[in-house]
Amino acid sequence: MEPPKQPLPPGARSGDSGQRRCPFRRRGTSRGVRIQPWCSGVPGSCFLGGSPLRLGDVGKSGGLQLAALHFPPLLILQVPQEGGESSLHQLLEAFVPAGRVDHVALVMGLHPQYLSSFWKTQYLLLRMDGPLPYHKRHYIAIMAAARHRCSYLVGLHMGEFLQVGGNPAWLQGLHCAPQKLRNLNEVNKLLAHRPWLITKEHIEALLKPGQDSWSLAELVQALVLLTHYHSLASFVFGCGIKPEEEQDVGSSCWAPSPHSNSSPASGDTMGGSGATDAMQEVQVLMERMKLLQENQLEEEGVTQEEMATRFELEKTESLLVPSSDILDPSLQSNIRCFLEDPEFGYKDFTRRGEQAPPTFRAQDYTWEDHGYSLINRLYPEVGQLLDEKFQVVYNLTYNTIAMHCGVDTSVLRRAIWNYVHCVFGIRYDDYDYGEVNQLLERNLKVYIKTVACYPERTTKQIYAQFWRHFKHSEKVHINLLLLEARMQAALLYALRAVTRYMT
């Protein structure tokens, strides 16, 4: 009886043999992913800079696996069995548009459902038809990433800018770019650090008729790009993602101990008492989550006045969360040249003795009722993809916490999302902010606020100090929530200003 045929890899045709070109590699380059001959010993093996990416292996759980060995071997990207090969191919297709498998994709790939949604959105923003020319989209990405000193993203999009025909002279600095792009700098600065300061006057100045004016559709695409890359910079710093050329052997980010699928601090660095304390932290969190869920079922909750008081208390307490003071004062030249007013940064939404801006009441301008429809009207399709991405990450769960299974994590995910919005001055009338203090311990608050507000100050130390007994993939999950909550918060402020300009 003839043995069953091996499935063909992406890009291969029936009857092909020998080495085939991988669709993930840019034409004219030798870097990236190669598909080896069938006789290479591992059917369907690909190589990422020499390390195998195994496709189609069957794991212990019966699901397909994608083992990205830039990570330690235990970091295996599980594709649910119920999705079968279609889930695997959906994940692979997310890599194709970029022509490369970079470290952001590898880290996000710990959560394939989110990765697919993220890359569909980014593909539309950068490579599909839209109001802005392709090279200007990449230049806006450079401007956004530079606000947070993210050399990883700046370097990546400098290369993309040139590849789509951008003028090399523009890369000498913002002063060499067209005035139209330079006019975007003020909005870029505010969206990156203090989005609550954006007003309809900023929108009006950009849309004012003249040689360097923006159309409304162009501006909306630019606002989405800016918020996308400000938030992506948070993810890069939050996970400690390293540029490919600077990669340490076996590590593309802050990887866990090779002997554990836990976070760095929960491996060999913790002694017996430290491990016991970390386990107790998990148990306390589990008990608090269960108690909150039971209370929600038993009673309606507290009054609106008490809700408002707790929000103000949480907002004030957020001022007490210290940021890391470890920041290299010397800016790389390829970043400094894209920055104007480099000292401008995040400033606490409310400071003692200062006049606070009005709290953004989420019910007055929601993503679902206002932002989504405005974007869809001016930039079709992207609104739907953004909405899908927000929903995917907000609802993403494996019903696990550390070593526990069958856990409802909805209250924890909501607390993280709402805390990010809180530090940007957004309040939900129907949410009890007392839950934030009960569920988010201080080290986690320090990490969240640092990554969301000044990501360039993130250190491996503060990454290791929170949730010491949790898996590395769970900390990546936190960063996905941070990325999307931060993007939605900034986008709401920007779109509200656009709406006020239009009415």
ChimeraX attribute file (.defattr): number of C-alpha atoms within 10 A of each C-alpha:
attribute: neighborCount
match mode: 1-to-1
recipient: residues
	/A:1	3
	/A:2	4
	/A:3	5
	/A:4	6
	/A:5	6
	/A:6	9
	/A:7	11
	/A:8	14
	/A:9	18
	/A:10	17
	/A:11	11
	/A:12	16
	/A:13	10
	/A:14	7
	/A:15	6
	/A:16	11
	/A:17	11
	/A:18	10
	/A:19	14
	/A:20	17
	/A:21	15
	/A:22	22
	/A:23	21
	/A:24	22
	/A:25	18
	/A:26	17
	/A:27	11
	/A:28	6
	/A:29	7
	/A:30	9
	/A:31	14
	/A:32	19
	/A:33	24
	/A:34	22
	/A:35	23
	/A:36	19
	/A:37	17
	/A:38	17
	/A:39	11
	/A:40	12
	/A:41	9
	/A:42	14
	/A:43	19
	/A:44	22
	/A:45	21
	/A:46	21
	/A:47	17
	/A:48	18
	/A:49	13
	/A:50	13
	/A:51	15
	/A:52	18
	/A:53	20
	/A:54	18
	/A:55	21
	/A:56	21
	/A:57	15
	/A:58	14
	/A:59	14
	/A:60	8
	/A:61	10
	/A:62	14
	/A:63	19
	/A:64	23
	/A:65	22
	/A:66	24
	/A:67	23
	/A:68	24
	/A:69	21
	/A:70	24
	/A:71	22
	/A:72	20
	/A:73	13
	/A:74	15
	/A:75	22
	/A:76	18
	/A:77	19
	/A:78	20
	/A:79	26
	/A:80	17
	/A:81	17
	/A:82	11
	/A:83	13
	/A:84	14
	/A:85	16
	/A:86	12
	/A:87	18
	/A:88	21
	/A:89	16
	/A:90	16
	/A:91	22
	/A:92	18
	/A:93	17
	/A:94	22
	/A:95	21
	/A:96	18
	/A:97	18
	/A:98	19
	/A:99	16
	/A:100	18
	/A:101	20
	/A:102	18
	/A:103	21
	/A:104	20
	/A:105	19
	/A:106	22
	/A:107	25
	/A:108	22
	/A:109	25
	/A:110	23
	/A:111	23
	/A:112	24
	/A:113	19
	/A:114	21
	/A:115	25
	/A:116	21
	/A:117	22
	/A:118	21
	/A:119	21
	/A:120	18
	/A:121	21
	/A:122	20
	/A:123	14
	/A:124	15
	/A:125	21
	/A:126	21
	/A:127	14
	/A:128	10
	/A:129	10
	/A:130	17
	/A:131	17
	/A:132	17
	/A:133	14
	/A:134	19
	/A:135	20
	/A:136	17
	/A:137	23
	/A:138	24
	/A:139	24
	/A:140	23
	/A:141	25
	/A:142	26
	/A:143	30
	/A:144	30
	/A:145	30
	/A:146	26
	/A:147	31
	/A:148	27
	/A:149	24
	/A:150	22
	/A:151	19
	/A:152	19
	/A:153	21
	/A:154	26
	/A:155	17
	/A:156	15
	/A:157	21
	/A:158	20
	/A:159	12
	/A:160	19
	/A:161	24
	/A:162	16
	/A:163	10
	/A:164	14
	/A:165	10
	/A:166	19
	/A:167	12
	/A:168	11
	/A:169	10
	/A:170	17
	/A:171	19
	/A:172	13
	/A:173	16
	/A:174	21
	/A:175	15
	/A:176	15
	/A:177	17
	/A:178	11
	/A:179	13
	/A:180	13
	/A:181	18
	/A:182	18
	/A:183	15
	/A:184	21
	/A:185	20
	/A:186	14
	/A:187	21
	/A:188	23
	/A:189	24
	/A:190	19
	/A:191	26
	/A:192	28
	/A:193	22
	/A:194	22
	/A:195	23
	/A:196	22
	/A:197	14
	/A:198	21
	/A:199	18
	/A:200	16
	/A:201	13
	/A:202	17
	/A:203	23
	/A:204	17
	/A:205	13
	/A:206	19
	/A:207	17
	/A:208	12
	/A:209	11
	/A:210	8
	/A:211	8
	/A:212	15
	/A:213	18
	/A:214	23
	/A:215	14
	/A:216	18
	/A:217	16
	/A:218	17
	/A:219	21
	/A:220	21
	/A:221	19
	/A:222	24
	/A:223	19
	/A:224	22
	/A:225	20
	/A:226	28
	/A:227	27
	/A:228	24
	/A:229	27
	/A:230	29
	/A:231	29
	/A:232	24
	/A:233	29
	/A:234	29
	/A:235	26
	/A:236	25
	/A:237	27
	/A:238	31
	/A:239	26
	/A:240	17
	/A:241	22
	/A:242	20
	/A:243	19
	/A:244	14
	/A:245	6
	/A:246	8
	/A:247	14
	/A:248	12
	/A:249	9
	/A:250	15
	/A:251	17
	/A:252	24
	/A:253	22
	/A:254	20
	/A:255	22
	/A:256	24
	/A:257	18
	/A:258	16
	/A:259	11
	/A:260	16
	/A:261	22
	/A:262	24
	/A:263	25
	/A:264	25
	/A:265	23
	/A:266	26
	/A:267	18
	/A:268	13
	/A:269	12
	/A:270	16
	/A:271	11
	/A:272	9
	/A:273	9
	/A:274	15
	/A:275	18
	/A:276	12
	/A:277	15
	/A:278	20
	/A:279	19
	/A:280	13
	/A:281	16
	/A:282	18
	/A:283	15
	/A:284	14
	/A:285	18
	/A:286	18
	/A:287	12
	/A:288	16
	/A:289	21
	/A:290	15
	/A:291	11
	/A:292	15
	/A:293	15
	/A:294	11
	/A:295	12
	/A:296	10
	/A:297	9
	/A:298	9
	/A:299	8
	/A:300	8
	/A:301	14
	/A:302	11
	/A:303	11
	/A:304	13
	/A:305	9
	/A:306	14
	/A:307	20
	/A:308	18
	/A:309	15
	/A:310	19
	/A:311	23
	/A:312	18
	/A:313	13
	/A:314	18
	/A:315	23
	/A:316	17
	/A:317	12
	/A:318	19
	/A:319	17
	/A:320	9
	/A:321	16
	/A:322	12
	/A:323	18
	/A:324	17
	/A:325	9
	/A:326	10
	/A:327	11
	/A:328	9
	/A:329	6
	/A:330	7
	/A:331	13
	/A:332	11
	/A:333	10
	/A:334	17
	/A:335	20
	/A:336	17
	/A:337	17
	/A:338	27
	/A:339	20
	/A:340	15
	/A:341	11
	/A:342	14
	/A:343	8
	/A:344	13
	/A:345	16
	/A:346	17
	/A:347	14
	/A:348	18
	/A:349	21
	/A:350	20
	/A:351	12
	/A:352	9
	/A:353	6
	/A:354	7
	/A:355	8
	/A:356	12
	/A:357	11
	/A:358	11
	/A:359	15
	/A:360	19
	/A:361	13
	/A:362	17
	/A:363	13
	/A:364	10
	/A:365	16
	/A:366	14
	/A:367	21
	/A:368	9
	/A:369	11
	/A:370	15
	/A:371	22
	/A:372	19
	/A:373	15
	/A:374	18
	/A:375	21
	/A:376	14
	/A:377	12
	/A:378	17
	/A:379	19
	/A:380	14
	/A:381	13
	/A:382	22
	/A:383	21
	/A:384	14
	/A:385	20
	/A:386	22
	/A:387	17
	/A:388	16
	/A:389	21
	/A:390	22
	/A:391	14
	/A:392	18
	/A:393	24
	/A:394	18
	/A:395	13
	/A:396	18
	/A:397	17
	/A:398	12
	/A:399	12
	/A:400	13
	/A:401	20
	/A:402	18
	/A:403	11
	/A:404	11
	/A:405	10
	/A:406	9
	/A:407	14
	/A:408	17
	/A:409	19
	/A:410	15
	/A:411	16
	/A:412	19
	/A:413	20
	/A:414	16
	/A:415	21
	/A:416	23
	/A:417	21
	/A:418	22
	/A:419	28
	/A:420	24
	/A:421	23
	/A:422	22
	/A:423	25
	/A:424	28
	/A:425	25
	/A:426	24
	/A:427	23
	/A:428	18
	/A:429	15
	/A:430	14
	/A:431	19
	/A:432	20
	/A:433	25
	/A:434	16
	/A:435	19
	/A:436	22
	/A:437	15
	/A:438	15
	/A:439	21
	/A:440	19
	/A:441	14
	/A:442	13
	/A:443	15
	/A:444	19
	/A:445	20
	/A:446	22
	/A:447	26
	/A:448	29
	/A:449	22
	/A:450	23
	/A:451	29
	/A:452	30
	/A:453	26
	/A:454	22
	/A:455	25
	/A:456	22
	/A:457	19
	/A:458	27
	/A:459	21
	/A:460	14
	/A:461	12
	/A:462	18
	/A:463	24
	/A:464	22
	/A:465	17
	/A:466	23
	/A:467	24
	/A:468	25
	/A:469	27
	/A:470	21
	/A:471	20
	/A:472	26
	/A:473	21
	/A:474	20
	/A:475	20
	/A:476	19
	/A:477	20
	/A:478	20
	/A:479	25
	/A:480	26
	/A:481	25
	/A:482	28
	/A:483	28
	/A:484	24
	/A:485	23
	/A:486	27
	/A:487	26
	/A:488	23
	/A:489	26
	/A:490	28
	/A:491	22
	/A:492	23
	/A:493	22
	/A:494	27
	/A:495	25
	/A:496	22
	/A:497	20
	/A:498	23
	/A:499	15
	/A:500	12
	/A:501	15
	/A:502	11
	/A:503	5
